[in-house]
Amino acid sequence: YSYYTFIYKLQIEVSNEEQWKEALLAPGLLVVDVYQRWCGPCKAVQNIFRKCKTEYGDDLLRFAVAEADDILELSSLKGKCLPVCLFYSGGKLLSIVRGVNGPLLQKTILELVDVEKKKQQLGSKYVPEVNHGTYCVVIIKPDAVAGGQVEAIRKKVSASHWILTQYTGYFRCLFWVISLRSNYVQEVDMGLSDCSIEMDSRQLAFFFPTLNVTSDTQAGSISEIQKTLALIRPSLLRKRKDEILKTIHDFGFQIAMQREITLTDEQAKEFYKDHDGTDYFPGLINQMTSGPLLALALTREDAVLHWRGLLGPKVVDEAKEKSPESLRAQFAIDNVAINQLHGSSTPEEAQRDLNKFFPTEHTLAVIKPDYTQELRDSIINRIKEAGFSISQVTEKKLTRDMAEEFYKDHVGKYFYNHLVDYMSRGPSVMMILSKENAITEWREMMGPTDPEQAKQGSPNCLRAQFAKSILENVVHGSSNVQHAMDNIMLIFGDIPKQTLLKKEK
Ligand SMILES: Nc1ncnc2c1ncn2[C@@H]1O[C@H](COP(=O)(O)OP(=O)(O)OP(=O)(O)O)[C@@H](O)[C@H]1O
């Protein structure tokens, strides 16, 4: 097309890719009526366009007609031209209006021309306004979740003008709320038959009862943080450990706990006892015991469903064929028929799985003498906030004999007598803390022995914040399972031992 046709004709005709590119690059708003050969361009919309041109007409508003068959980008509209009008600026699709809807066409043109004017006036200072009122619910159906298509769908959403603001799991579906990044209505074509998108306030209210659609999109409350168990099987762990850990991280999971472990035949059979008798059972057990595997406790919102969604089909060949993007396809190991990644199927199963690989541990925590009531309460609050349960608690003054026994490993050190004096001069708070990984996590909360070193390396730890000196360093924690058992016995005697053993079962 030429400058002259543009001036004299209301709509330029675009009939090949070159013209399409040229039309998209020109400045201002481009309104394209997409038609199909058998019905021709829509006469009714031309009247509306002419009216708009006279009313708002300036060189920021251009019209075109294009045949769906001629242009690759428009080919998805074949059979759907009712008519369909597309609105472009700077080569980007901004909005779609279907059908001869005069008021909507006029309103859309007016709003978008207005945006073009602002862009022209403000240049690089122009910031698009965000319309918080436009929300959609995306339902990702079970087949798509199980088929490992979640990530492909997420990419499509974020490549468009939509932002994922909330998500939740329900039955075996994922529900997302997406909201518009920009100021106009736009349809999203996910190009996936498994994904239905609907705009319906009843759905929103049902699945996201706390969503406040008038609030800032980022402030919407994200669903609960969950934990799930992921297993990286021995062959993958040997060959591509760093890569799979990076991928897990990239997908927004935190690794709350990890443990490398070589399972015995018995342990593997117990873990997969529901699969006993299947033809793949011997291969699975063989693979599970062929070396160390890595057990991970992964956390993020809806961790269980998200991790399952990424894994894809269980059978490696099926994963490769149907969901090549899925992790089981991406991280398949040559000549190994068993998939390399496990994930719990439900939150209940996740809890059971996690307990197997990260059993509840008990540790002895002590708030050392001279604490104030306020300090005691604030340390106990921190303990609870960190997710420990306090299985037993007592306040008691150690006798000198008990203090000597408690710190017997330090006999002969220059600070030993001072330490025994300090520990026996007033009451201490003695607690049994229970949690997976309790020993390590409580020691991390305490921080290094010397508060000066603690202030440098971990300023939020208890010793950095409350310790007076390396000797009077506020808190104690067992250093290993044996110490924990010995000291719990020393302080609490026989009864809790039985309680603890019962809990461990
Ligand atoms: N160099 C030192 N000078 C003075 N006191 C020390 C010194 N090193 C350790 N202590 C005291 O002895 C306690 C036991 O020392 P240890 O090396 O076991 O440290 P910890 O395991 O960090 O502390 P805890 O056993 O009390 O949990 C310390 O908490 C501290 O009260």
Ligand as a Chemical Component Dictionary entry (heavy atoms), coordinates in Angstrom:
data_LIG
# 
_chem_comp.id                   LIG 
_chem_comp.type                 NON-POLYMER 
_chem_comp.pdbx_formal_charge   0 
_chem_comp.three_letter_code    LIG 
# 
loop_
_chem_comp_atom.comp_id 
_chem_comp_atom.atom_id 
_chem_comp_atom.alt_atom_id 
_chem_comp_atom.type_symbol 
_chem_comp_atom.charge 
_chem_comp_atom.model_Cartn_x 
_chem_comp_atom.model_Cartn_y 
_chem_comp_atom.model_Cartn_z 
_chem_comp_atom.pdbx_ordinal 
LIG N1  N1  N 0 36.050 -20.040 74.344 1  
LIG C1  C1  C 0 35.054 -20.045 75.236 2  
LIG N2  N2  N 0 35.059 -19.175 76.263 3  
LIG C2  C2  C 0 34.085 -19.161 77.189 4  
LIG N3  N3  N 0 33.010 -19.994 77.140 5  
LIG C3  C3  C 0 32.934 -20.876 76.128 6  
LIG C4  C4  C 0 33.929 -20.945 75.111 7  
LIG N4  N4  N 0 33.577 -21.915 74.230 8  
LIG C5  C5  C 0 32.412 -22.432 74.675 9  
LIG N5  N5  N 0 31.997 -21.805 75.798 10 
LIG C6  C6  C 0 30.783 -22.099 76.618 11 
LIG O1  O1  O 0 30.569 -23.495 76.633 12 
LIG C7  C7  C 0 29.333 -23.829 76.028 13 
LIG C8  C8  C 0 29.468 -25.145 75.306 14 
LIG O2  O2  O 0 30.392 -25.000 74.262 15 
LIG P1  P1  P 0 30.196 -25.711 72.830 16 
LIG O3  O3  O 0 31.511 -25.679 72.130 17 
LIG O4  O4  O 0 29.536 -27.011 73.052 18 
LIG O5  O5  O 0 29.251 -24.641 72.131 19 
LIG P2  P2  P 0 27.768 -24.780 71.600 20 
LIG O6  O6  O 0 27.506 -26.182 71.195 21 
LIG O7  O7  O 0 27.575 -23.695 70.617 22 
LIG O8  O8  O 0 26.903 -24.404 72.869 23 
LIG P3  P3  P 0 25.936 -25.315 73.756 24 
LIG O9  O9  O 0 26.623 -26.655 74.004 25 
LIG O10 O10 O 0 25.765 -24.538 75.029 26 
LIG O11 O11 O 0 24.705 -25.440 72.983 27 
LIG C9  C9  C 0 29.029 -22.645 75.140 28 
LIG O12 O12 O 0 27.685 -22.486 74.864 29 
LIG C10 C10 C 0 29.547 -21.505 75.990 30 
LIG O13 O13 O 0 28.615 -21.195 76.992 31 
# 
loop_
_chem_comp_bond.comp_id 
_chem_comp_bond.atom_id_1 
_chem_comp_bond.atom_id_2 
_chem_comp_bond.value_order 
_chem_comp_bond.pdbx_ordinal 
LIG N1  C1  SING 1  
LIG C1  N2  SING 2  
LIG C1  C4  DOUB 3  
LIG N2  C2  DOUB 4  
LIG C2  N3  SING 5  
LIG N3  C3  DOUB 6  
LIG C3  C4  SING 7  
LIG C3  N5  SING 8  
LIG C4  N4  SING 9  
LIG N4  C5  DOUB 10 
LIG C5  N5  SING 11 
LIG N5  C6  SING 12 
LIG C6  O1  SING 13 
LIG C6  C10 SING 14 
LIG O1  C7  SING 15 
LIG C7  C8  SING 16 
LIG C7  C9  SING 17 
LIG C8  O2  SING 18 
LIG O2  P1  SING 19 
LIG P1  O3  DOUB 20 
LIG P1  O4  SING 21 
LIG P1  O5  SING 22 
LIG O5  P2  SING 23 
LIG P2  O6  DOUB 24 
LIG P2  O7  SING 25 
LIG P2  O8  SING 26 
LIG O8  P3  SING 27 
LIG P3  O9  DOUB 28 
LIG P3  O10 SING 29 
LIG P3  O11 SING 30 
LIG C9  O12 SING 31 
LIG C9  C10 SING 32 
LIG C10 O13 SING 33 
# 
